[in-house]
Each structure stands twice: as structure tokens, then as C-alpha cells.
Amino acid sequence: MARYRGPVEKLERRLGVSLALKGERRLAGKSALDKRPYAPGQHGQRRTKISEYGLQLREKQKAKFMYGVSEKQFRKLFAQAARKEGNTGENLILLIERRLDNVVYRMGFATTRRNARQLVTHGHVLVNGQKLDIPSYKVNAGEKIEICEKSKSNPQVVRSLELTAQTGIVPWVDIDKDKVFGIFTRIPEREEVIIPVEERLIVELYSK
């Protein structure tokens, strides 16, 4: 299945949770989920009982749409997580958190992960001083992520950094707002990654 490119706020309403798919609208309390906290469509306000499989599938959909990965990429990440030592669900979340597009978002250089992916694919991001346009690149501890010189004054980048006063910056990155670069200081602990996803249900889904 290809990456979803439709109306993202409908996804949040369908799944019943904010996935940070809309930057400033979400911060301003103007997202569609805030205005209409029920599923889209004619029968969106009906109460429906969700099966165990439905709950598991919904958690996977949350993670996929929130991080902006395709089904094929998600399955590949899960396979990598299962091969690593430790808790497979935690491994999965931490692997996705290390994606370059997600790290650019976490550093506050973009208001959404979709915008961060655009910055990467359009060649606006440097990793250790070298241009890298692969959003799925796994960032390692100690690596320097920088917006290239010509893009540091990009209005979207500037505005995104301004908004970090509201959103804050995660503790596993260290950024310099003036020079528009950051260091991915360490791989986070699972409890530090605050997301509305129960990865245990994703593991159960793939273990069937």
C-alpha cells in the first residue's frame, strides 16, 4: 500500500486521536478533531464495538500515519525490531524515532513530520555536513543534523522554530536555533517518547 496522501484530519477523526498531522492548526485548537471529535461520514457519531483485531489494527494505523511510513516500510521496521534483543514493541518505536525525517521534526525544524520529510527529500538537510535526501535514514547518537545555509531563512523553518516555545524540544536532541542545527545526542528511552500508540497491540497483530 502506498503512503496515504488524502485529508489527514479525517484520519485523526477516524482514529479518534491527535497524531500531530497538522502543526499550527493543532496548537491553535483549530483542528477538525477539536471541532468534531467523532468519526467522519453520515454515521460517524454512532457507537460501534471494536473487535480485538480491530483494536490491534487501529494501533498499527496510528503509528503508520503519525510517522508517515508506508505499509512496506512498517513491516520492514517491525522485522528489524523483532531481530533485535529486548522488547519488540519498544524496539519498533525507537527505530521509527531514529528516522531522519522524524529527527528533523523533533528538532523543531518543521511543524509536522510530513513537512520534515519534504525538507529532507528536497535536499535542505545536512547530516554531518553532507546533504542527505533519504527520509528513512537511521540517525545515530552524536550525529549533527543541519538545515543547509540557503534554507535557514526559509519562512516555514523560522516559524517552526518559533513554535518550539510552545511545543518544547525532546530531551534526546540538542539544538542551536540561531545556527539552525542540532545534535541527536542519544537514543531515547521508550517512556520518554510520548505518543498515543500501544505498541503491544501492534506486536500481537503481527504475531498472528
PyRosetta script that sets phi, psi and omega in degrees:
from pyrosetta import init, pose_from_sequence

init()
pose = pose_from_sequence("MARYRGPVEKLERRLGVSLALKGERRLAGKSALDKRPYAPGQHGQRRTKISEYGLQLREKQKAKFMYGVSEKQFRKLFAQAARKEGNTGENLILLIERRLDNVVYRMGFATTRRNARQLVTHGHVLVNGQKLDIPSYKVNAGEKIEICEKSKSNPQVVRSLELTAQTGIVPWVDIDKDKVFGIFTRIPEREEVIIPVEERLIVELYSK")
pose.set_psi(1, 134.3)
pose.set_omega(1, 179.8)
pose.set_phi(2, -73.6)
pose.set_psi(2, 165.1)
pose.set_omega(2, 178.3)
pose.set_phi(3, -64.0)
pose.set_psi(3, 138.8)
pose.set_omega(3, -179.0)
pose.set_phi(4, -66.9)
pose.set_psi(4, 131.3)
pose.set_omega(4, -179.5)
pose.set_phi(5, -127.0)
pose.set_psi(5, 15.7)
pose.set_omega(5, -179.0)
pose.set_phi(6, -87.1)
pose.set_psi(6, -165.8)
pose.set_omega(6, -179.5)
pose.set_phi(7, -64.0)
pose.set_psi(7, 113.0)
pose.set_omega(7, -172.6)
pose.set_phi(8, -71.6)
pose.set_psi(8, -29.4)
pose.set_omega(8, -178.3)
pose.set_phi(9, -70.3)
pose.set_psi(9, -25.1)
pose.set_omega(9, 174.5)
pose.set_phi(10, -65.3)
pose.set_psi(10, -34.4)
pose.set_omega(10, 177.6)
pose.set_phi(11, -63.1)
pose.set_psi(11, -45.1)
pose.set_omega(11, -179.5)
pose.set_phi(12, -62.8)
pose.set_psi(12, -39.7)
pose.set_omega(12, 178.1)
pose.set_phi(13, -67.4)
pose.set_psi(13, -39.9)
pose.set_omega(13, 179.7)
pose.set_phi(14, -63.7)
pose.set_psi(14, -41.5)
pose.set_omega(14, -177.6)
pose.set_phi(15, -87.8)
pose.set_psi(15, -11.6)
pose.set_omega(15, 175.2)
pose.set_phi(16, 72.3)
pose.set_psi(16, 26.8)
pose.set_omega(16, -178.1)
pose.set_phi(17, -154.7)
pose.set_psi(17, 148.1)
pose.set_omega(17, 176.9)
pose.set_phi(18, -76.0)
pose.set_psi(18, 127.4)
pose.set_omega(18, -179.8)
pose.set_phi(19, -111.0)
pose.set_psi(19, 16.0)
pose.set_omega(19, 179.4)
pose.set_phi(20, 58.1)
pose.set_psi(20, 38.6)
pose.set_omega(20, -179.1)
pose.set_phi(21, -88.0)
pose.set_psi(21, -15.4)
pose.set_omega(21, 176.2)
pose.set_phi(22, -125.1)
pose.set_psi(22, 119.2)
pose.set_omega(22, -172.9)
pose.set_phi(23, -69.5)
pose.set_psi(23, -84.8)
pose.set_omega(23, -174.9)
pose.set_phi(24, -65.5)
pose.set_psi(24, -35.2)
pose.set_omega(24, 178.9)
pose.set_phi(25, -59.5)
pose.set_psi(25, -41.0)
pose.set_omega(25, 179.6)
pose.set_phi(26, -66.2)
pose.set_psi(26, -45.2)
pose.set_omega(26, -178.8)
pose.set_phi(27, -64.8)
pose.set_psi(27, -31.2)
pose.set_omega(27, -179.1)
pose.set_phi(28, -86.3)
pose.set_psi(28, 0.6)
pose.set_omega(28, -179.6)
pose.set_phi(29, 71.9)
pose.set_psi(29, 25.0)
pose.set_omega(29, -177.1)
pose.set_phi(30, -108.9)
pose.set_psi(30, 10.9)
pose.set_omega(30, -178.7)
pose.set_phi(31, -69.2)
pose.set_psi(31, 157.4)
pose.set_omega(31, -179.7)
pose.set_phi(32, -61.7)
pose.set_psi(32, -33.1)
pose.set_omega(32, 179.6)
pose.set_phi(33, -65.6)
pose.set_psi(33, -36.4)
pose.set_omega(33, 178.1)
pose.set_phi(34, -67.0)
pose.set_psi(34, -37.8)
pose.set_omega(34, -177.3)
pose.set_phi(35, -80.1)
pose.set_psi(35, -37.7)
pose.set_omega(35, -177.9)
pose.set_phi(36, -133.6)
pose.set_psi(36, 82.0)
pose.set_omega(36, -175.1)
pose.set_phi(37, -77.7)
pose.set_psi(37, 53.6)
pose.set_omega(37, 176.5)
pose.set_phi(38, -150.7)
pose.set_psi(38, 166.0)
pose.set_omega(38, -175.3)
pose.set_phi(39, -64.1)
pose.set_psi(39, 148.7)
pose.set_omega(39, 178.7)
pose.set_phi(40, -72.3)
pose.set_psi(40, 164.6)
pose.set_omega(40, 177.5)
pose.set_phi(41, 101.2)
pose.set_psi(41, 169.5)
pose.set_omega(41, -175.4)
pose.set_phi(42, -60.0)
pose.set_psi(42, -34.8)
pose.set_omega(42, -176.3)
pose.set_phi(43, -108.6)
pose.set_psi(43, 23.7)
pose.set_omega(43, -175.0)
pose.set_phi(44, -62.2)
pose.set_psi(44, -26.2)
pose.set_omega(44, -176.2)
pose.set_phi(45, -91.3)
pose.set_psi(45, 1.5)
pose.set_omega(45, 177.2)
pose.set_phi(46, -73.7)
pose.set_psi(46, 144.4)
pose.set_omega(46, 175.8)
pose.set_phi(47, -84.2)
pose.set_psi(47, 129.2)
pose.set_omega(47, 179.0)
pose.set_phi(48, -127.6)
pose.set_psi(48, 143.8)
pose.set_omega(48, 178.3)
pose.set_phi(49, -87.6)
pose.set_psi(49, 128.7)
pose.set_omega(49, -177.9)
pose.set_phi(50, -99.9)
pose.set_psi(50, 133.4)
pose.set_omega(50, 178.7)
pose.set_phi(51, -72.5)
pose.set_psi(51, 170.2)
pose.set_omega(51, 177.9)
pose.set_phi(52, -60.6)
pose.set_psi(52, -43.7)
pose.set_omega(52, 177.6)
pose.set_phi(53, -61.9)
pose.set_psi(53, -40.4)
pose.set_omega(53, 179.6)
pose.set_phi(54, -61.4)
pose.set_psi(54, -39.8)
pose.set_omega(54, 177.9)
pose.set_phi(55, -64.5)
pose.set_psi(55, -42.7)
pose.set_omega(55, 179.8)
pose.set_phi(56, -64.9)
pose.set_psi(56, -44.0)
pose.set_omega(56, -179.9)
pose.set_phi(57, -63.9)
pose.set_psi(57, -38.7)
pose.set_omega(57, -179.1)
pose.set_phi(58, -63.5)
pose.set_psi(58, -38.8)
pose.set_omega(58, 178.4)
pose.set_phi(59, -65.1)
pose.set_psi(59, -38.8)
pose.set_omega(59, 177.6)
pose.set_phi(60, -65.1)
pose.set_psi(60, -42.4)
pose.set_omega(60, 179.9)
pose.set_phi(61, -63.0)
pose.set_psi(61, -39.9)
pose.set_omega(61, 177.2)
pose.set_phi(62, -56.4)
pose.set_psi(62, -51.5)
pose.set_omega(62, -177.5)
pose.set_phi(63, -63.4)
pose.set_psi(63, -44.1)
pose.set_omega(63, -179.4)
pose.set_phi(64, -60.3)
pose.set_psi(64, -49.6)
pose.set_omega(64, -175.9)
pose.set_phi(65, -72.4)
pose.set_psi(65, -36.9)
pose.set_omega(65, -179.3)
pose.set_phi(66, -63.8)
pose.set_psi(66, -44.6)
pose.set_omega(66, -178.7)
pose.set_phi(67, -88.2)
pose.set_psi(67, -9.1)
pose.set_omega(67, 176.3)
pose.set_phi(68, 70.2)
pose.set_psi(68, 41.1)
pose.set_omega(68, 178.6)
pose.set_phi(69, -110.8)
pose.set_psi(69, 153.1)
pose.set_omega(69, 179.8)
pose.set_phi(70, -80.6)
pose.set_psi(70, 169.2)
pose.set_omega(70, 178.4)
pose.set_phi(71, -60.8)
pose.set_psi(71, -42.6)
pose.set_omega(71, -179.9)
pose.set_phi(72, -62.9)
pose.set_psi(72, -44.0)
pose.set_omega(72, 178.5)
pose.set_phi(73, -64.2)
pose.set_psi(73, -39.4)
pose.set_omega(73, -177.5)
pose.set_phi(74, -65.9)
pose.set_psi(74, -42.1)
pose.set_omega(74, 178.9)
pose.set_phi(75, -64.0)
pose.set_psi(75, -38.5)
pose.set_omega(75, 178.7)
pose.set_phi(76, -64.9)
pose.set_psi(76, -42.8)
pose.set_omega(76, 177.8)
pose.set_phi(77, -63.3)
pose.set_psi(77, -39.8)
pose.set_omega(77, 179.5)
pose.set_phi(78, -64.3)
pose.set_psi(78, -41.5)
pose.set_omega(78, 178.8)
pose.set_phi(79, -61.5)
pose.set_psi(79, -40.8)
pose.set_omega(79, 177.4)
pose.set_phi(80, -64.2)
pose.set_psi(80, -42.2)
pose.set_omega(80, -179.8)
pose.set_phi(81, -63.8)
pose.set_psi(81, -38.0)
pose.set_omega(81, -178.7)
pose.set_phi(82, -68.8)
pose.set_psi(82, -28.4)
pose.set_omega(82, -179.7)
pose.set_phi(83, -79.3)
pose.set_psi(83, -20.2)
pose.set_omega(83, -178.7)
pose.set_phi(84, -80.4)
pose.set_psi(84, 155.0)
pose.set_omega(84, 175.7)
pose.set_phi(85, -69.7)
pose.set_psi(85, 153.0)
pose.set_omega(85, 177.1)
pose.set_phi(86, 98.2)
pose.set_psi(86, -166.0)
pose.set_omega(86, -176.5)
pose.set_phi(87, -74.0)
pose.set_psi(87, 121.3)
pose.set_omega(87, -175.9)
pose.set_phi(88, -61.3)
pose.set_psi(88, -42.1)
pose.set_omega(88, -179.8)
pose.set_phi(89, -62.7)
pose.set_psi(89, -45.1)
pose.set_omega(89, 178.2)
pose.set_phi(90, -64.5)
pose.set_psi(90, -42.3)
pose.set_omega(90, 177.6)
pose.set_phi(91, -57.5)
pose.set_psi(91, -41.0)
pose.set_omega(91, -179.2)
pose.set_phi(92, -61.4)
pose.set_psi(92, -49.3)
pose.set_omega(92, -178.6)
pose.set_phi(93, -62.7)
pose.set_psi(93, -42.0)
pose.set_omega(93, -177.7)
pose.set_phi(94, -70.3)
pose.set_psi(94, -31.4)
pose.set_omega(94, 175.2)
pose.set_phi(95, -66.1)
pose.set_psi(95, -43.1)
pose.set_omega(95, -179.8)
pose.set_phi(96, -67.7)
pose.set_psi(96, -36.2)
pose.set_omega(96, 179.3)
pose.set_phi(97, -62.2)
pose.set_psi(97, -24.6)
pose.set_omega(97, -178.1)
pose.set_phi(98, -85.1)
pose.set_psi(98, -4.9)
pose.set_omega(98, 176.3)
pose.set_phi(99, -58.8)
pose.set_psi(99, 141.1)
pose.set_omega(99, -176.4)
pose.set_phi(100, -58.6)
pose.set_psi(100, -43.8)
pose.set_omega(100, -179.1)
pose.set_phi(101, -62.3)
pose.set_psi(101, -37.2)
pose.set_omega(101, 178.7)
pose.set_phi(102, -68.9)
pose.set_psi(102, -39.1)
pose.set_omega(102, 179.7)
pose.set_phi(103, -65.5)
pose.set_psi(103, -39.7)
pose.set_omega(103, 175.7)
pose.set_phi(104, -59.5)
pose.set_psi(104, -41.5)
pose.set_omega(104, 176.9)
pose.set_phi(105, -65.5)
pose.set_psi(105, -45.6)
pose.set_omega(105, -178.9)
pose.set_phi(106, -63.0)
pose.set_psi(106, -29.7)
pose.set_omega(106, 179.2)
pose.set_phi(107, -78.8)
pose.set_psi(107, -7.0)
pose.set_omega(107, 176.6)
pose.set_phi(108, 86.9)
pose.set_psi(108, 15.5)
pose.set_omega(108, 179.9)
pose.set_phi(109, -84.8)
pose.set_psi(109, -7.9)
pose.set_omega(109, 178.1)
pose.set_phi(110, -146.9)
pose.set_psi(110, 148.9)
pose.set_omega(110, -177.3)
pose.set_phi(111, -80.6)
pose.set_psi(111, -20.8)
pose.set_omega(111, 177.5)
pose.set_phi(112, -139.1)
pose.set_psi(112, 162.8)
pose.set_omega(112, 177.6)
pose.set_phi(113, -67.4)
pose.set_psi(113, -32.0)
pose.set_omega(113, 177.5)
pose.set_phi(114, -62.8)
pose.set_psi(114, -44.1)
pose.set_omega(114, 177.1)
pose.set_phi(115, -64.9)
pose.set_psi(115, -37.4)
pose.set_omega(115, 178.6)
pose.set_phi(116, -63.7)
pose.set_psi(116, -40.7)
pose.set_omega(116, 178.8)
pose.set_phi(117, -63.5)
pose.set_psi(117, -37.4)
pose.set_omega(117, 177.7)
pose.set_phi(118, -63.6)
pose.set_psi(118, -43.4)
pose.set_omega(118, 177.7)
pose.set_phi(119, -58.2)
pose.set_psi(119, -42.3)
pose.set_omega(119, -178.6)
pose.set_phi(120, -67.7)
pose.set_psi(120, -50.8)
pose.set_omega(120, -175.4)
pose.set_phi(121, -66.8)
pose.set_psi(121, -25.4)
pose.set_omega(121, 178.9)
pose.set_phi(122, -88.8)
pose.set_psi(122, 5.9)
pose.set_omega(122, 173.0)
pose.set_phi(123, 80.4)
pose.set_psi(123, 25.6)
pose.set_omega(123, -178.7)
pose.set_phi(124, -93.2)
pose.set_psi(124, -0.7)
pose.set_omega(124, -172.8)
pose.set_phi(125, -117.9)
pose.set_psi(125, 136.0)
pose.set_omega(125, 176.3)
pose.set_phi(126, -111.7)
pose.set_psi(126, 140.4)
pose.set_omega(126, 173.1)
pose.set_phi(127, -118.9)
pose.set_psi(127, 116.7)
pose.set_omega(127, -175.5)
pose.set_phi(128, 54.0)
pose.set_psi(128, 38.8)
pose.set_omega(128, 176.0)
pose.set_phi(129, 84.6)
pose.set_psi(129, -2.4)
pose.set_omega(129, -179.0)
pose.set_phi(130, -114.0)
pose.set_psi(130, 135.9)
pose.set_omega(130, 178.5)
pose.set_phi(131, -64.3)
pose.set_psi(131, 134.2)
pose.set_omega(131, 179.5)
pose.set_phi(132, -138.4)
pose.set_psi(132, 120.2)
pose.set_omega(132, -175.2)
pose.set_phi(133, -113.0)
pose.set_psi(133, 32.1)
pose.set_omega(133, -179.9)
pose.set_phi(134, -111.5)
pose.set_psi(134, 102.2)
pose.set_omega(134, -176.7)
pose.set_phi(135, -58.7)
pose.set_psi(135, -29.2)
pose.set_omega(135, -175.8)
pose.set_phi(136, -84.4)
pose.set_psi(136, -0.9)
pose.set_omega(136, 179.3)
pose.set_phi(137, -55.5)
pose.set_psi(137, 133.0)
pose.set_omega(137, 179.8)
pose.set_phi(138, -87.0)
pose.set_psi(138, 114.2)
pose.set_omega(138, -179.0)
pose.set_phi(139, -76.2)
pose.set_psi(139, 135.2)
pose.set_omega(139, 179.1)
pose.set_phi(140, -101.1)
pose.set_psi(140, 155.7)
pose.set_omega(140, 179.1)
pose.set_phi(141, -57.8)
pose.set_psi(141, 133.7)
pose.set_omega(141, 178.6)
pose.set_phi(142, 94.5)
pose.set_psi(142, -8.2)
pose.set_omega(142, -177.5)
pose.set_phi(143, -79.4)
pose.set_psi(143, 145.3)
pose.set_omega(143, -178.0)
pose.set_phi(144, -97.2)
pose.set_psi(144, 126.1)
pose.set_omega(144, 178.5)
pose.set_phi(145, -112.7)
pose.set_psi(145, 126.0)
pose.set_omega(145, -173.7)
pose.set_phi(146, -138.0)
pose.set_psi(146, 143.6)
pose.set_omega(146, 171.0)
pose.set_phi(147, -82.0)
pose.set_psi(147, 131.4)
pose.set_omega(147, -175.6)
pose.set_phi(148, -62.1)
pose.set_psi(148, 156.3)
pose.set_omega(148, -170.4)
pose.set_phi(149, -53.7)
pose.set_psi(149, -45.6)
pose.set_omega(149, -175.8)
pose.set_phi(150, -68.3)
pose.set_psi(150, -16.5)
pose.set_omega(150, -176.6)
pose.set_phi(151, -105.5)
pose.set_psi(151, -1.7)
pose.set_omega(151, -177.1)
pose.set_phi(152, -65.0)
pose.set_psi(152, -24.9)
pose.set_omega(152, 178.8)
pose.set_phi(153, -97.0)
pose.set_psi(153, 7.6)
pose.set_omega(153, 177.4)
pose.set_phi(154, -56.0)
pose.set_psi(154, 125.4)
pose.set_omega(154, -176.7)
pose.set_phi(155, -53.6)
pose.set_psi(155, -36.6)
pose.set_omega(155, -179.4)
pose.set_phi(156, -68.2)
pose.set_psi(156, -39.0)
pose.set_omega(156, 178.6)
pose.set_phi(157, -67.4)
pose.set_psi(157, -45.3)
pose.set_omega(157, 179.8)
pose.set_phi(158, -60.4)
pose.set_psi(158, -46.8)
pose.set_omega(158, -179.3)
pose.set_phi(159, -63.7)
pose.set_psi(159, -40.0)
pose.set_omega(159, -179.8)
pose.set_phi(160, -62.5)
pose.set_psi(160, -42.6)
pose.set_omega(160, 178.5)
pose.set_phi(161, -65.2)
pose.set_psi(161, -35.3)
pose.set_omega(161, 176.5)
pose.set_phi(162, -61.7)
pose.set_psi(162, -37.4)
pose.set_omega(162, -176.7)
pose.set_phi(163, -72.6)
pose.set_psi(163, -14.3)
pose.set_omega(163, 179.4)
pose.set_phi(164, -65.2)
pose.set_psi(164, -17.8)
pose.set_omega(164, 174.5)
pose.set_phi(165, -62.2)
pose.set_psi(165, -30.0)
pose.set_omega(165, 178.2)
pose.set_phi(166, -89.1)
pose.set_psi(166, -42.8)
pose.set_omega(166, -172.3)
pose.set_phi(167, -86.2)
pose.set_psi(167, -28.3)
pose.set_omega(167, -176.2)
pose.set_phi(168, 79.9)
pose.set_psi(168, 171.2)
pose.set_omega(168, 179.7)
pose.set_phi(169, -120.8)
pose.set_psi(169, 137.9)
pose.set_omega(169, -179.2)
pose.set_phi(170, -64.7)
pose.set_psi(170, 150.8)
pose.set_omega(170, -173.6)
pose.set_phi(171, -73.0)
pose.set_psi(171, -10.0)
pose.set_omega(171, -178.8)
pose.set_phi(172, -94.6)
pose.set_psi(172, 10.0)
pose.set_omega(172, 171.8)
pose.set_phi(173, -129.1)
pose.set_psi(173, 151.8)
pose.set_omega(173, 178.9)
pose.set_phi(174, -127.3)
pose.set_psi(174, 117.9)
pose.set_omega(174, -173.7)
pose.set_phi(175, -118.4)
pose.set_psi(175, 154.6)
pose.set_omega(175, 172.5)
pose.set_phi(176, -116.2)
pose.set_psi(176, 104.6)
pose.set_omega(176, -175.4)
pose.set_phi(177, -65.2)
pose.set_psi(177, -35.2)
pose.set_omega(177, -177.5)
pose.set_phi(178, -67.6)
pose.set_psi(178, -41.4)
pose.set_omega(178, -178.2)
pose.set_phi(179, -95.1)
pose.set_psi(179, -2.6)
pose.set_omega(179, 176.3)
pose.set_phi(180, 53.2)
pose.set_psi(180, 55.8)
pose.set_omega(180, 171.5)
pose.set_phi(181, -143.8)
pose.set_psi(181, 163.5)
pose.set_omega(181, 178.9)
pose.set_phi(182, -147.8)
pose.set_psi(182, 161.2)
pose.set_omega(182, 176.2)
pose.set_phi(183, -114.9)
pose.set_psi(183, 128.3)
pose.set_omega(183, 174.1)
pose.set_phi(184, -81.1)
pose.set_psi(184, 91.2)
pose.set_omega(184, -167.1)
pose.set_phi(185, -69.4)
pose.set_psi(185, -33.1)
pose.set_omega(185, -177.6)
pose.set_phi(186, -164.8)
pose.set_psi(186, 162.5)
pose.set_omega(186, 173.1)
pose.set_phi(187, -78.5)
pose.set_psi(187, 128.9)
pose.set_omega(187, -175.0)
pose.set_phi(188, -70.6)
pose.set_psi(188, 163.3)
pose.set_omega(188, 169.0)
pose.set_phi(189, -81.9)
pose.set_psi(189, 151.6)
pose.set_omega(189, -176.6)
pose.set_phi(190, -58.4)
pose.set_psi(190, -39.4)
pose.set_omega(190, -177.2)
pose.set_phi(191, -68.1)
pose.set_psi(191, -15.0)
pose.set_omega(191, 177.8)
pose.set_phi(192, -80.9)
pose.set_psi(192, -21.9)
pose.set_omega(192, -177.4)
pose.set_phi(193, -86.8)
pose.set_psi(193, 100.2)
pose.set_omega(193, -175.6)
pose.set_phi(194, -90.0)
pose.set_psi(194, 100.7)
pose.set_omega(194, 178.6)
pose.set_phi(195, -138.1)
pose.set_psi(195, 151.5)
pose.set_omega(195, -177.0)
pose.set_phi(196, -84.0)
pose.set_psi(196, 52.6)
pose.set_omega(196, -176.2)
pose.set_phi(197, -132.2)
pose.set_psi(197, 132.3)
pose.set_omega(197, 172.9)
pose.set_phi(198, -100.5)
pose.set_psi(198, 95.8)
pose.set_omega(198, -175.2)
pose.set_phi(199, -64.5)
pose.set_psi(199, -20.9)
pose.set_omega(199, 177.1)
pose.set_phi(200, -57.3)
pose.set_psi(200, -39.3)
pose.set_omega(200, -179.3)
pose.set_phi(201, -70.1)
pose.set_psi(201, -30.8)
pose.set_omega(201, 177.4)
pose.set_phi(202, -67.6)
pose.set_psi(202, -41.6)
pose.set_omega(202, 178.1)
pose.set_phi(203, -62.6)
pose.set_psi(203, -42.0)
pose.set_omega(203, 178.2)
pose.set_phi(204, -61.8)
pose.set_psi(204, -39.2)
pose.set_omega(204, -179.1)
pose.set_phi(205, -62.5)
pose.set_psi(205, -47.2)
pose.set_omega(205, -176.8)
pose.set_phi(206, -78.4)
pose.set_psi(206, -13.1)
pose.set_omega(206, -178.7)
pose.set_phi(207, -86.8)
pose.set_psi(207, -4.0)
pose.set_omega(207, -177.9)
pose.set_phi(208, -74.2)
pose.dump_pdb("model.pdb")
